[in-house]
Amino acid sequence: MMTMLLPIPSKKIKCMFFFVPYEISEGYINYSCAIEIRSSDTIMDLRNSVVEKYGKSTSSYTITKVHNNEFTKYFST
């Protein structure tokens, strides 16, 4: 008998963020974006979602988590 672990699908949540590229030129203005991700998604899944929705290369930006009182409920550490 063989067993196989299957992931349990989780609900997607809206993730809002600011896109900040590695190289910022004069006159660049940050803009906010939003994608829907699952709490079980990997960083690569997040990067692939950004490619699909905004066409940004996965190597053209960095990802960081910033804590404040409003958005900590969307991310777990």
LUMTINU-389331 format. One record per atom (N, C-alpha, C, CB): y, z, x; residue in three letters; residue number from 0; atom name. Coordinates in steps of 0.1 Angstrom, whole numbers, padded with zeros to 4 digits. Atoms other than C-alpha are relative to their C-alpha. Glycine has a CB too. Layout:
<pts>
PT       v       w       u   code   pos   site
PT       Y       Z       X    ala   NUM     CA
...
</pts>
This chain:
<pts>
PT       v       w       u   code   pos   site
PT   -0012    0000    0008    met     0      N
PT    0000    0000    0000    met     0     CA
PT    0012    0000    0009    met     0      C
PT    0000    0012   -0010    met     0     CB
PT   -0012    0001   -0008    met     1      N
PT    0034   -0009    0013    met     1     CA
PT    0012    0004   -0009    met     1      C
PT    0002   -0014    0005    met     1     CB
PT   -0012   -0004    0007    thr     2      N
PT    0068    0006    0003    thr     2     CA
PT    0012   -0007    0006    thr     2      C
PT    0002    0016    0000    thr     2     CB
PT   -0012    0007   -0005    met     3      N
PT    0102   -0010    0006    met     3     CA
PT    0012    0008   -0005    met     3      C
PT    0001   -0015   -0004    met     3     CB
PT   -0012   -0007    0004    leu     4      N
PT    0135    0009    0005    leu     4     CA
PT    0010   -0011   -0004    leu     4      C
PT    0006    0008    0012    leu     4     CB
PT   -0010    0009    0006    leu     5      N
PT    0161   -0009   -0017    leu     5     CA
PT    0013    0008   -0002    leu     5      C
PT   -0005   -0006   -0013    leu     5     CB
PT   -0013   -0007    0002    pro     6      N
PT    0198    0000   -0017    pro     6     CA
PT    0003    0001   -0015    pro     6      C
PT    0011   -0008    0007    pro     6     CB
PT   -0004   -0002    0014    ile     7      N
PT    0211    0014   -0049    ile     7     CA
PT    0014   -0005   -0001    ile     7      C
PT   -0001    0015   -0005    ile     7     CB
PT   -0013    0005    0000    pro     8      N
PT    0241   -0007   -0059    pro     8     CA
PT    0010    0010   -0005    pro     8      C
PT    0000   -0012   -0010    pro     8     CB
PT   -0010   -0009    0004    ser     9      N
PT    0273    0013   -0062    ser     9     CA
PT    0012   -0008   -0006    ser     9      C
PT    0005    0009    0012    ser     9     CB
PT   -0011    0006    0007    lys    10      N
PT    0304    0006   -0082    lys    10     CA
PT    0011   -0004    0011    lys    10      C
PT    0007    0010   -0010    lys    10     CB
PT   -0011    0004   -0009    lys    11      N
PT    0332   -0014   -0064    lys    11     CA
PT    0013    0007   -0004    lys    11      C
PT    0002   -0015   -0001    lys    11     CB
PT   -0013   -0006    0002    ile    12      N
PT    0365    0003   -0059    ile    12     CA
PT    0011   -0009    0007    ile    12      C
PT    0000    0014    0007    ile    12     CB
PT   -0011    0008   -0005    lys    13      N
PT    0399   -0013   -0052    lys    13     CA
PT    0005    0007    0012    lys    13      C
PT    0011   -0001   -0011    lys    13     CB
PT   -0005   -0005   -0013    cys    14      N
PT    0410   -0008   -0016    cys    14     CA
PT    0013   -0007    0003    cys    14      C
PT   -0011   -0001    0011    cys    14     CB
PT   -0013    0006   -0004    met    15      N
PT    0446   -0013   -0009    met    15     CA
PT    0004    0003    0014    met    15      C
PT    0012    0005   -0010    met    15     CB
PT   -0003   -0002   -0015    phe    16      N
PT    0458   -0017    0027    phe    16     CA
PT    0012   -0009    0004    phe    16      C
PT   -0012   -0003    0008    phe    16     CB
PT   -0010    0008   -0006    phe    17      N
PT    0485   -0031    0049    phe    17     CA
PT   -0006   -0008    0011    phe    17      C
PT    0012    0009    0006    phe    17     CB
PT    0005    0009   -0011    phe    18      N
PT    0477   -0061    0071    phe    18     CA
PT    0009    0001    0012    phe    18      C
PT   -0002   -0014   -0005    phe    18     CB
PT   -0008   -0001   -0012    val    19      N
PT    0489   -0055    0106    val    19     CA
PT   -0007   -0008    0011    val    19      C
PT    0003    0015    0004    val    19     CB
PT    0007    0008   -0010    pro    20      N
PT    0479   -0082    0131    pro    20     CA
PT    0001    0006    0014    pro    20      C
PT    0005   -0014    0001    pro    20     CB
PT   -0001   -0004   -0013    tyr    21      N
PT    0472   -0076    0168    tyr    21     CA
PT    0013   -0004    0007    tyr    21      C
PT   -0011   -0005    0009    tyr    21     CB
PT   -0013    0005   -0006    glu    22      N
PT    0502   -0097    0179    glu    22     CA
PT    0010   -0001   -0011    glu    22      C
PT   -0003   -0014    0007    glu    22     CB
PT   -0011    0000    0010    ile    23      N
PT    0534   -0091    0160    ile    23     CA
PT    0012   -0007    0007    ile    23      C
PT    0004    0015   -0004    ile    23     CB
PT   -0011    0007   -0005    ser    24      N
PT    0561   -0116    0165    ser    24     CA
PT    0013    0004   -0006    ser    24      C
PT   -0002   -0016   -0002    ser    24     CB
PT   -0013   -0004    0005    glu    25      N
PT    0598   -0112    0159    glu    25     CA
PT    0002   -0006   -0015    glu    25      C
PT    0012   -0005    0009    glu    25     CB
PT   -0002    0004    0013    gly    26      N
PT    0606   -0114    0122    gly    26     CA
PT   -0012    0002   -0009    gly    26      C
PT    0004   -0014   -0001    gly    26     CB
PT    0012   -0002    0008    tyr    27      N
PT    0571   -0105    0110    tyr    27     CA
PT    0002    0012   -0009    tyr    27      C
PT   -0012    0004    0010    tyr    27     CB
PT   -0001   -0010    0010    ile    28      N
PT    0570   -0085    0078    ile    28     CA
PT   -0014    0004   -0004    ile    28      C
PT    0008   -0005   -0012    ile    28     CB
PT    0013   -0005    0005    asn    29      N
PT    0539   -0063    0069    asn    29     CA
PT   -0001   -0003   -0015    asn    29      C
PT   -0002    0015    0004    asn    29     CB
PT    0002    0002    0015    tyr    30      N
PT    0524   -0070    0035    tyr    30     CA
PT   -0012    0008   -0004    tyr    30      C
PT    0000   -0014   -0004    tyr    30     CB
PT    0012   -0008    0005    ser    31      N
PT    0500   -0050    0014    ser    31     CA
PT   -0010   -0010   -0006    ser    31      C
PT    0004    0011   -0010    ser    31     CB
PT    0011    0008    0005    cys    32      N
PT    0467   -0064    0003    cys    32     CA
PT   -0010    0009   -0008    cys    32      C
PT   -0008   -0008    0011    cys    32     CB
PT    0010   -0008    0007    ala    33      N
PT    0438   -0053   -0019    ala    33     CA
PT   -0013   -0008   -0001    ala    33      C
PT    0005    0003   -0014    ala    33     CB
PT    0013    0006    0001    ile    34      N
PT    0401   -0060   -0019    ile    34     CA
PT   -0009    0010   -0008    ile    34      C
PT   -0006   -0005    0013    ile    34     CB
PT    0009   -0010    0006    glu    35      N
PT    0372   -0045   -0038    glu    35     CA
PT   -0012    0001    0008    glu    35      C
PT   -0004   -0005   -0015    glu    35     CB
PT    0011   -0002   -0009    ile    36      N
PT    0345   -0029   -0018    ile    36     CA
PT   -0008    0012   -0006    ile    36      C
PT    0004    0004    0014    ile    36     CB
PT    0008   -0011    0005    arg    37      N
PT    0316   -0005   -0024    arg    37     CA
PT    0000    0011    0011    arg    37      C
PT   -0015   -0005   -0002    arg    37     CB
PT    0000   -0011   -0009    ser    38      N
PT    0313    0029   -0008    ser    38     CA
PT   -0011   -0002    0011    ser    38      C
PT   -0001    0013   -0007    ser    38     CB
PT    0011    0002   -0010    ser    39      N
PT    0281    0017    0009    ser    39     CA
PT    0002   -0012    0009    ser    39      C
PT   -0013   -0002   -0008    ser    39     CB
PT   -0003    0012   -0008    asp    40      N
PT    0297   -0014    0024    asp    40     CA
PT    0002    0004    0015    asp    40      C
PT    0011   -0008   -0005    asp    40     CB
PT   -0003   -0002   -0014    thr    41      N
PT    0299   -0017    0062    thr    41     CA
PT    0014   -0005    0004    thr    41      C
PT   -0011   -0007    0009    thr    41     CB
PT   -0013    0006   -0004    ile    42      N
PT    0330   -0025    0082    ile    42     CA
PT    0000   -0015    0001    ile    42      C
PT    0004    0006    0014    ile    42     CB
PT    0001    0015   -0001    met    43      N
PT    0317   -0060    0087    met    43     CA
PT    0001   -0006   -0014    met    43      C
PT   -0014   -0004    0006    met    43     CB
PT   -0002    0005    0014    asp    44      N
PT    0314   -0064    0049    asp    44     CA
PT    0014    0000   -0004    asp    44      C
PT   -0008    0010   -0010    asp    44     CB
PT   -0014   -0001    0003    leu    45      N
PT    0350   -0053    0046    leu    45     CA
PT    0007   -0012    0007    leu    45      C
PT    0006    0013    0005    leu    45     CB
PT   -0006    0011   -0007    arg    46      N
PT    0360   -0078    0073    arg    46     CA
PT   -0003   -0014   -0006    arg    46      C
PT   -0004    0000    0015    arg    46     CB
PT    0004    0013    0006    asn    47      N
PT    0341   -0106    0056    asn    47     CA
PT    0007   -0002   -0013    asn    47      C
PT   -0015    0000   -0003    asn    47     CB
PT   -0007    0001    0012    ser    48      N
PT    0358   -0098    0023    ser    48     CA
PT    0015   -0004    0003    ser    48      C
PT    0000    0014   -0007    ser    48     CB
PT   -0014    0004   -0004    val    49      N
PT    0392   -0101    0041    val    49     CA
PT    0000   -0015    0003    val    49      C
PT    0005    0008    0012    val    49     CB
PT    0001    0014   -0003    val    50      N
PT    0381   -0135    0054    val    50     CA
PT   -0001   -0009   -0012    val    50      C
PT   -0012   -0003    0009    val    50     CB
PT    0002    0007    0012    glu    51      N
PT    0370   -0147    0020    glu    51     CA
PT    0013    0000   -0009    glu    51      C
PT   -0011    0006   -0008    glu    51     CB
PT   -0011   -0001    0009    lys    52      N
PT    0401   -0135    0001    lys    52     CA
PT    0013   -0005    0007    lys    52      C
PT    0002    0014   -0005    lys    52     CB
PT   -0013    0002   -0006    tyr    53      N
PT    0429   -0139    0027    tyr    53     CA
PT   -0001   -0010    0012    tyr    53      C
PT    0006    0012    0005    tyr    53     CB
PT    0001    0010   -0011    gly    54      N
PT    0415   -0163    0054    gly    54     CA
PT    0004    0005    0013    gly    54      C
PT    0008   -0012   -0004    gly    54     CB
PT   -0004   -0005   -0013    lys    55      N
PT    0423   -0139    0082    lys    55     CA
PT   -0012    0002    0009    lys    55      C
PT    0007    0014   -0002    lys    55     CB
PT    0011   -0001   -0010    ser    56      N
PT    0401   -0141    0113    ser    56     CA
PT   -0004    0014    0002    ser    56      C
PT    0003   -0007    0013    ser    56     CB
PT    0005   -0014   -0002    thr    57      N
PT    0379   -0110    0118    thr    57     CA
PT    0005    0006    0013    thr    57      C
PT   -0015    0000   -0001    thr    57     CB
PT   -0004   -0005   -0013    ser    58      N
PT    0392   -0107    0154    ser    58     CA
PT    0015    0000    0001    ser    58      C
PT   -0006   -0008    0011    ser    58     CB
PT   -0014    0001   -0001    ser    59      N
PT    0429   -0110    0145    ser    59     CA
PT    0007    0013   -0004    ser    59      C
PT    0006   -0011   -0008    ser    59     CB
PT   -0006   -0013    0004    tyr    60      N
PT    0435   -0074    0133    tyr    60     CA
PT   -0009    0011    0003    tyr    60      C
PT    0003   -0001   -0015    tyr    60     CB
PT    0008   -0012   -0002    thr    61      N
PT    0423   -0039    0137    thr    61     CA
PT   -0001    0008   -0013    thr    61      C
PT    0007    0009    0011    thr    61     CB
PT    0002   -0008    0012    ile    62      N
PT    0411   -0014    0111    ile    62     CA
PT    0001    0015    0004    ile    62      C
PT   -0014   -0003   -0007    ile    62     CB
PT   -0001   -0014   -0002    thr    63      N
PT    0421    0022    0109    thr    63     CA
PT    0001    0008   -0013    thr    63      C
PT    0012    0003    0009    thr    63     CB
PT   -0001   -0008    0012    lys    64      N
PT    0420    0050    0084    lys    64     CA
PT    0012    0010    0001    lys    64      C
PT   -0013    0008   -0003    lys    64     CB
PT   -0011   -0008    0000    val    65      N
PT    0452    0068    0076    val    65     CA
PT   -0001    0010   -0012    val    65      C
PT    0014   -0008    0000    val    65     CB
PT    0001   -0010    0011    his    66      N
PT    0451    0101    0056    his    66     CA
PT    0014    0003   -0005    his    66      C
PT   -0007    0012    0006    his    66     CB
PT   -0011   -0006    0007    asn    67      N
PT    0477    0112    0031    asn    67     CA
PT   -0005    0005   -0013    asn    67      C
PT    0012   -0011   -0002    asn    67     CB
PT    0005   -0006    0012    asn    68      N
PT    0476    0130   -0001    asn    68     CA
PT   -0004   -0009   -0012    asn    68      C
PT    0011    0010   -0005    asn    68     CB
PT    0003    0009    0011    glu    69      N
PT    0474    0100   -0024    glu    69     CA
PT   -0013   -0008    0002    glu    69      C
PT    0011   -0010   -0001    glu    69     CB
PT    0012    0009   -0001    phe    70      N
PT    0446    0078   -0009    phe    70     CA
PT   -0012    0006    0006    phe    70      C
PT    0005   -0011    0009    phe    70     CB
PT    0012   -0006   -0006    thr    71      N
PT    0421    0103    0006    thr    71     CA
PT   -0012   -0001   -0009    thr    71      C
PT    0003    0014    0005    thr    71     CB
PT    0011    0001    0010    lys    72      N
PT    0401    0101   -0026    lys    72     CA
PT   -0008   -0013    0001    lys    72      C
PT    0005    0002   -0014    lys    72     CB
PT    0007    0013    0000    tyr    73      N
PT    0392    0065   -0019    tyr    73     CA
PT   -0010   -0002    0012    tyr    73      C
PT    0010   -0011    0000    tyr    73     CB
PT    0008    0001   -0012    phe    74      N
PT    0376    0071    0015    phe    74     CA
PT   -0007    0013    0003    phe    74      C
PT    0008   -0005    0012    phe    74     CB
PT    0006   -0013   -0004    ser    75      N
PT    0351    0096    0027    ser    75     CA
PT   -0002   -0001    0015    ser    75      C
PT   -0014    0002   -0007    ser    75     CB
PT    0001   -0001   -0015    thr    76      N
PT    0348    0108    0063    thr    76     CA
PT   -0014    0004    0004    thr    76      C
PT    0010    0009    0006    thr    76     CB
</pts>
